[in-house]
Amino acid sequence: MKVKCVIYLTLLYCVYCTTAATTTPSSSANKIHYRCTTQGYYYSEAKFSNVIIDESTIPLFTCDSTSQKQTVKFEMSSIQEVPKKLFDTFSNLLVANFTRSGIKYINRYSLDRAVNLQKLDLSSNAIEQLNANCFSGATALLELNLSFNNISSIDKLAFNTLLNLILLRLTGNKLRSLDNKVFEPLKSLRTIYLNSNELQVIESGIIAKNTKLQFFLLQNNHINMVEERAFLVENLEASSSNLTIVSLSNNKLTKLNLGTIKVNQLYLTNNTLEALHLSPWIGTVYAENNIISNVTVSDVTNMQLKTLRLANN
């Protein structure tokens, strides 16, 4: 009987030892320490090279005088998603550069601690979609660069917390359509780059809430329709709009009704426009390389048109 008890206890002890040996080291093995390559108290920039982060990795970032660092840049790195731990460590970051880092996702909580961040560069990555509130926490953000990703979908609440954003770059993605409320939270926005996407229709109300918008760049898409009130801003008279440049060059437009827009410079070159209806509050129109045979103005008595370029029509 004693022999059986000893064997049973021995087996139980061995099972416990085996379990402990396989689980305990695994959690610590996932933690990888990365130290910045720029050291010293007086350097405001921290650079990290050859950083590799996947779903099973817990990255830990270290640097001399982390509270003094205002800029972080990643080089030759492979990072699946924006690392939340970075902003836990560098609480005073103003600029974060993740260009060409292989990022695929922006987690809902990735930027929770990025409360001081002003510039975020996520260009030339592999991001495919922007989910609701994915920039939550980065309320001080002024410039956001998402150019040259694979973005085909943007939730209408993706930019929900970016009330201070001035510059938004979405050049060179795969956007085919946009919800007409997607830019609504961006009350301070001055410039939107949407060129070189696959957009087909610009819906009415797309910039209805962007009262400070100056530059709206839509060239090099597949746009075949711009709805009549697409460039009208709510609660502003058309003549009070701040729009400086609207670019629709290199698209597939055949007709265009812009009877309610005010803009200093309108670019329409290299479309297949046959007819053009303009508001009196347009300063210069570049409409070369179309097949325009008819141009009308909604109110000739107040016309501000200074230059109308129609070469090669």
Buried (B, 14 or more C-beta within 10 A) or exposed (E): EEEEEEEEEEEEEEEEEEEEEEEEEEEEEEEEEBEBEBEEEEBEBBBBEEBBBEEEBEBBBEBBEBEBBBBBBBBEBBBBBBBBBBBEBBEBBBBBBBBBBBBBBBBBEBBBBBBBBBBBBBBBBEBBBBBEBBBBBBBBBBBBBBBBBEBBBBBBBBBBBBBBBBBBBBBBBEBBBBBBBBBBBBBBBBBBBBBBBBBBBBBBBBBBBBBEBBBBBBBBBEBBBBBBBBBBBEEEEBEEBBBBBBBBBBBBBEBBBBBBBBBBBBBBBBBBBBBBBBBBBBBBBBBBBBEBEEBEBBEEEEBEBEEBBBEEB
